[in-house]
Amino acid sequence: MAWLIYTVITLGSATLWGLISGWLLYFYLPPGEQPLVPIAFYSIVILASKAVNILLGLPIGYLSDHTRSSWGRRLPYIIGGGIFLPILFFFLWTPPSTVESNWNLLYLAAVLIAFSAAYEIHQIPYDSLLPELAVGEKERVTISTWKTGFLLGGNILSGFAGPLIARLGFAPTMGIFAAITAPIIMLPGFFLRTRIQHAAQPREKISFLEGLKTTFANRPFQTFTLSWGLMWTASTFILGTIPFIVTEICRLDKSDTVYFYLSAIASTLLVFPFITQLSTRYGMKTIYRGSLLAGAICLPGLLLIGDWIPLPLFAQGIIWIVLQSVSLAGGQILPSAMAAEITDNDEILTGQRREGSFYSVWGLLNQVSSGLAAGLIPLFLLLGRSKLEPQGPLGVRLLGLAGGVLLLASFWIFRQYKLESITKSHG
């Protein structure tokens, strides 16, 4: 049951990131209220934290590829970074002032950068462990499905934050979540020690720059990461604004966000078996492309929610969130398995197991994509973020359209993914 011990870690980290993605912007820039930080500088803080991740990610991937220990290559980083994640997460919600302040801005920058660094140290080796635990497309799709299931489970847990925040406030609520996730993130790593394949220890050490050059030169990986980056940027647009969608477009209370999270997650879980079966029958790449195209069609539907449709706004919002969740289910499940496939192909070409290098570059793009999205969201919100403003929540609506355009571009780029021919020519 190593796969279950491995995948459950995702539940803890996904819960923390779900809370940050869904509520950090809302906490520091509440709609219709005085912000806690200067709105124009919030994006700079987000981008600065992502820049630190970018600088750390590649060295961490390289180090984890070439670490030799009785705990294997990855576990020292997985456990070490995981220790600090819940602590730093809680500090994000305890700024020094309750009114707009530059001290709040500096505090947010320091804590968010530290949290992002700890997450990078933990997450890249964690993702890089998958190819060592599973061999073959079917097994990897299964593990990726469970990882995505726990990812959605984390979103379920984070979805319950709305009612708790309404009752207890932000800091007590986030303290509860930090306490719940701490053992989930840290303890499984100790049980995985006996499952590590020591045969996967590094064969020989290559230089950091040489490894980086080889990774970036991998054409299938170039196509995969560029397509995935656009998809993740579009997804972050939605994840980062669900509270705004609920309160400003659907005109509900922030405690009602739980219904949107649960609807999204339940609908995604329902299609999981179909995604697994279809990818086995038609191939991962075909299903992934279909998911991107379906998402590109559904996301702009956020523009249509309004009083001109003879349905309650609550029902319209739920229908939209379900449609876009089902559409993007394949985009959530399959990337981890496809990345493992790429690392296998790289071993054929180079004779090295360099999962850390590939997953760190993928993580770098993750940080660039999510940082770009998080930085752009406040700029969209300048076009309208609240039903109380003259232009209404226009900026929130336009994020759905922007996400659809990005998904269409992602679909078009992924059409160039040609891993099979490379594998066969070197097999």
C-alpha positions in Angstrom: 0.0 0.0 0.0 3.0 2.3 -0.6 0.9 4.2 -3.2 -1.7 5.1 -0.6 0.9 6.2 2.0 2.5 8.3 -0.8 -0.6 9.9 -2.2 -2.2 10.9 1.1 0.5 13.5 1.6 -1.2 15.4 -1.2 -4.2 15.8 1.1 -2.3 18.0 3.5 -0.4 20.2 1.1 -3.4 20.6 -1.2 -5.5 21.8 1.8 -3.0 24.5 2.6 -2.7 25.7 -1.0 -6.4 25.5 -1.5 -6.9 27.8 1.4 -4.2 30.2 0.2 -5.5 30.2 -3.4 -9.1 30.7 -2.3 -8.8 33.1 0.6 -5.5 34.9 0.8 -6.5 37.5 -1.8 -9.9 37.8 -0.1 -8.3 38.2 3.3 -5.9 41.0 2.3 -8.1 42.7 -0.3 -11.7 42.1 1.0 -14.4 43.3 -1.5 -16.3 46.4 -0.3 -14.0 46.8 2.7 -10.7 48.5 3.5 -7.7 46.4 2.3 -5.0 45.3 4.7 -2.2 46.1 2.2 -1.9 48.6 -0.7 -3.7 46.9 -3.6 -1.1 48.0 -6.2 1.7 46.3 -4.3 -0.1 43.0 -3.5 0.8 41.6 -6.9 4.5 42.5 -6.4 4.6 40.5 -3.2 3.0 37.5 -4.9 5.5 37.7 -7.8 8.4 38.1 -5.4 7.5 34.9 -3.6 7.2 33.1 -6.9 10.7 34.4 -7.9 12.2 32.8 -4.8 10.5 29.5 -5.7 12.0 29.8 -9.2 15.5 30.4 -7.8 15.2 27.4 -5.4 13.3 24.9 -7.5 16.0 23.9 -10.0 18.8 23.4 -7.4 16.5 21.4 -5.1 15.6 19.1 -8.0 19.3 18.6 -8.9 20.2 18.0 -5.2 17.5 15.4 -4.7 18.6 13.6 -7.9 22.1 13.3 -6.5 21.5 12.8 -2.8 22.7 9.5 -1.3 21.3 8.5 2.1 19.7 5.6 3.9 16.4 7.4 3.4 16.8 7.5 -0.3 17.1 10.6 -2.5 13.8 12.3 -1.8 12.6 11.7 1.8 15.0 14.0 3.6 13.6 16.9 1.6 10.0 15.8 1.8 10.0 15.5 5.6 12.3 18.5 6.2 10.2 20.9 4.2 6.9 19.5 5.4 7.8 20.3 9.1 7.6 24.1 8.4 4.6 24.3 6.1 1.8 24.3 8.7 3.6 26.7 10.9 4.3 29.3 8.2 0.8 28.8 6.8 -0.7 29.9 10.1 1.4 33.0 10.3 0.1 34.2 6.9 -3.2 35.0 8.6 -1.8 37.0 11.5 -0.6 40.4 10.1 0.6 43.0 12.6 -2.2 45.5 11.9 -5.9 45.2 11.3 -5.9 48.2 8.9 -4.1 49.0 5.7 -0.4 49.1 6.5 3.0 48.8 4.8 4.0 46.7 7.8 1.3 44.2 6.7 2.8 44.2 3.3 6.3 43.5 4.5 5.0 40.8 6.9 3.1 39.2 4.1 6.1 39.2 1.8 8.4 37.6 4.4 6.0 34.9 5.5 4.8 34.0 2.0 8.3 33.8 0.7 9.3 31.5 3.6 6.2 29.3 3.1 6.8 29.1 -0.6 10.5 28.1 -0.1 9.5 25.3 2.4 6.8 24.1 0.0 9.4 23.9 -2.9 11.8 21.9 -0.7 9.0 19.5 0.1 7.0 19.3 -3.1 9.6 18.8 -5.9 11.2 15.7 -4.3 7.7 14.5 -3.4 6.5 14.6 -7.0 9.8 13.2 -8.2 9.2 10.1 -6.1 6.3 8.8 -8.3 8.4 7.2 -11.1 10.3 5.2 -8.4 7.1 3.9 -6.8 5.2 3.0 -10.0 6.2 1.4 -13.3 4.0 1.3 -16.3 1.3 3.7 -17.6 -1.7 1.9 -16.0 -0.1 1.9 -12.5 1.0 5.5 -12.8 -2.4 6.7 -14.0 -3.9 4.9 -11.0 -1.5 6.7 -8.6 -2.1 10.0 -10.4 -5.8 9.5 -10.0 -5.4 8.9 -6.3 -3.2 11.9 -6.0 -5.8 14.0 -7.7 -8.4 12.5 -5.5 -6.5 13.6 -2.4 -5.9 17.0 -4.1 -9.7 17.3 -4.4 -10.0 16.1 -0.9 -7.8 18.9 0.2 -10.1 21.3 -1.7 -13.0 19.8 0.1 -11.4 20.5 3.5 -10.5 24.0 2.4 -14.0 24.5 1.1 -15.3 24.3 4.7 -13.2 27.3 5.6 -16.1 29.7 4.6 -18.5 28.7 7.3 -15.7 28.5 9.9 -14.4 32.0 8.9 -17.8 33.5 9.2 -18.1 32.0 12.7 -14.6 32.1 14.1 -12.6 34.6 12.0 -9.6 34.0 9.8 -6.8 33.3 12.3 -8.6 30.7 14.5 -9.9 28.9 11.4 -6.5 28.7 9.8 -5.0 27.5 13.0 -7.4 24.6 13.0 -6.4 23.7 9.4 -2.7 23.9 10.3 -3.2 21.5 13.2 -5.2 19.0 11.0 -2.7 19.0 8.1 0.6 18.9 10.0 0.5 15.1 10.7 -0.8 14.3 7.2 2.1 16.1 5.6 4.9 14.8 7.8 4.2 11.3 9.1 3.7 9.3 5.8 7.3 10.1 4.9 8.6 8.0 7.8 6.6 5.0 6.6 7.8 5.3 3.0 11.4 4.8 4.1 11.1 1.0 3.8 9.6 1.3 0.3 12.4 3.3 -1.2 14.1 1.6 -4.1 17.8 2.1 -3.4 18.6 0.9 -6.8 17.3 4.3 -7.9 20.2 6.0 -6.2 22.2 8.2 -8.6 24.5 6.3 -11.0 26.9 9.1 -11.7 27.0 12.8 -11.0 26.5 15.2 -13.9 26.9 18.9 -13.5 24.0 21.1 -12.7 24.3 23.2 -15.9 24.7 20.1 -18.1 21.6 18.5 -16.5 19.6 21.7 -16.9 20.6 22.0 -20.5 19.6 18.4 -21.2 16.2 18.9 -19.5 15.3 22.0 -21.4 16.4 20.4 -24.7 13.8 17.6 -24.3 11.2 18.4 -27.0 8.3 16.4 -25.5 8.9 18.0 -22.2 9.0 21.5 -23.8 5.6 20.9 -25.3 4.1 19.3 -22.2 5.2 22.0 -19.8 4.2 24.9 -22.0 0.8 23.5 -22.6 0.4 22.6 -18.9 1.6 26.1 -17.8 -1.2 27.7 -19.8 -3.7 25.3 -18.4 -2.6 25.9 -14.8 -2.7 29.7 -15.3 -6.3 29.4 -16.4 -7.2 27.1 -13.5 -5.6 29.5 -11.0 -7.7 32.3 -12.3 -10.7 30.4 -11.1 -9.3 28.9 -7.9 -8.1 32.4 -6.8 -11.5 34.0 -7.3 -14.1 31.5 -6.1 -15.1 33.6 -3.1 -15.6 36.6 -5.4 -17.7 34.5 -7.8 -19.8 33.3 -4.9 -20.3 36.6 -3.1 -20.1 39.2 -6.0 -21.5 37.4 -9.1 -23.9 34.9 -7.4 -24.7 37.4 -4.6 -24.4 34.8 -1.8 -22.7 34.8 1.6 -19.1 33.8 1.8 -20.2 30.8 3.9 -21.9 29.5 0.7 -18.5 28.9 -0.9 -18.6 25.4 0.6 -21.4 24.4 -1.8 -19.3 25.5 -4.8 -16.2 23.6 -3.6 -18.2 20.5 -2.8 -20.0 20.6 -6.1 -16.8 21.0 -8.1 -15.1 18.2 -6.2 -18.0 15.7 -6.2 -18.5 16.1 -10.0 -14.8 15.7 -10.6 -14.6 12.5 -8.4 -17.6 11.1 -10.3 -15.8 11.2 -13.6 -12.5 9.8 -12.3 -13.3 6.2 -13.3 -14.3 7.3 -16.8 -11.0 9.3 -17.2 -9.0 6.2 -16.1 -10.9 3.9 -18.5 -10.8 6.3 -21.4 -7.1 7.0 -21.0 -6.4 3.2 -21.0 -8.5 2.8 -24.1 -7.5 5.8 -26.2 -4.3 7.0 -24.5 -3.5 9.7 -22.0 -2.7 12.3 -24.6 -6.0 12.1 -26.4 -8.0 12.4 -23.2 -5.8 15.3 -22.0 -6.4 17.2 -25.3 -10.1 16.6 -25.0 -10.1 18.0 -21.5 -8.3 21.2 -22.5 -10.8 21.8 -25.3 -13.8 21.2 -23.2 -12.5 23.6 -20.5 -11.9 26.2 -23.1 -15.6 26.0 -24.0 -16.9 26.0 -20.5 -14.8 28.6 -18.6 -16.1 31.7 -20.5 -19.6 30.7 -19.4 -18.9 32.8 -16.2 -19.8 35.8 -18.4 -23.3 34.5 -18.8 -24.3 34.2 -15.1 -26.8 36.9 -14.3 -30.5 37.9 -13.8 -31.2 37.6 -17.6 -31.3 33.8 -17.2 -34.5 32.5 -15.6 -32.7 30.5 -12.9 -31.6 31.5 -9.4 -28.0 32.8 -9.4 -27.1 30.0 -7.0 -28.2 27.4 -9.5 -26.4 29.1 -12.3 -23.2 29.2 -10.4 -23.4 25.5 -9.4 -24.1 24.5 -13.0 -21.1 26.5 -14.2 -18.7 25.1 -11.6 -19.8 21.5 -12.2 -19.4 21.9 -16.0 -15.9 23.4 -15.8 -14.8 20.8 -13.2 -15.9 17.9 -15.3 -14.3 19.4 -18.3 -10.9 19.8 -16.6 -10.8 16.5 -14.8 -8.5 15.0 -17.3 -6.2 18.0 -17.1 -5.9 17.4 -13.4 -5.3 13.6 -13.3 -3.0 12.9 -16.2 -0.1 15.3 -16.1 1.8 13.5 -13.3 1.6 10.2 -15.2 2.7 11.9 -18.4 5.7 13.5 -16.7 6.7 10.1 -15.4 6.6 8.8 -18.9 8.9 11.6 -20.1 11.5 10.8 -17.4 11.5 7.1 -18.5 12.1 8.3 -22.1 14.9 10.6 -20.8 16.6 7.6 -19.2 16.7 5.9 -22.6 18.4 8.9 -24.1 20.8 9.8 -21.2 21.2 6.7 -19.0 20.3 8.8 -16.0 17.3 8.8 -13.7 16.7 12.6 -13.4 13.2 12.9 -12.1 14.1 15.7 -9.8 15.5 17.8 -12.7 12.3 17.4 -14.7 9.9 17.9 -11.8 11.8 20.9 -10.7 11.5 22.5 -14.1 7.8 21.6 -14.1 7.6 23.1 -10.6 9.4 26.2 -11.9 6.7 26.6 -14.5 4.1 26.0 -11.8 5.4 28.9 -9.9 5.7 31.1 -13.0 2.1 30.2 -14.0 0.5 30.6 -10.6 2.6 33.7 -9.8 1.6 35.3 -13.1 -2.1 34.4 -12.5 -2.0 35.6 -8.9 -0.4 38.8 -10.1 -2.8 39.4 -12.9 -6.0 38.7 -10.9 -5.8 42.0 -8.9 -5.3 43.8 -12.2 -8.5 42.2 -13.5 -10.2 43.2 -10.3 -9.4 46.8 -10.9 -12.0 46.5 -13.7 -14.6 45.6 -11.1 -14.5 43.3 -8.1 -17.6 44.0 -6.2 -21.4 44.3 -6.8 -21.2 47.6 -4.9 -18.9 49.2 -7.5 -20.3 51.1 -10.5 -18.9 48.5 -13.0 -19.9 45.6 -10.7 -17.7 42.4 -10.7 -16.7 42.9 -14.4 -13.1 42.0 -13.7 -14.1 38.7 -12.0 -16.3 37.7 -15.0 -13.5 38.5 -17.5 -11.2 36.0 -15.7 -13.5 33.2 -17.1 -13.0 34.5 -20.6 -9.3 34.9 -20.2 -9.1 31.3 -18.8 -10.9 30.0 -21.8 -8.5 31.7 -24.2 -5.5 30.2 -22.3 -7.0 26.7 -22.4 -7.6 27.0 -26.2 -3.9 28.0 -26.6 -2.9 25.0 -24.4 -4.9 22.6 -26.5 -3.3 23.9 -29.7 0.2 23.6 -28.3 -0.3 20.1 -27.0 -1.2 18.9 -30.4 2.6 18.9 -31.0 3.3 16.3 -28.3 5.1 13.4 -30.0 6.7 11.2 -27.3 5.9 7.8 -28.9 8.0 8.3 -32.0 11.0 9.4 -29.9 10.7 6.4 -27.6 10.4 3.9 -30.5 13.4 5.4 -32.3 15.6 4.9 -29.2 14.0 1.7 -27.9 
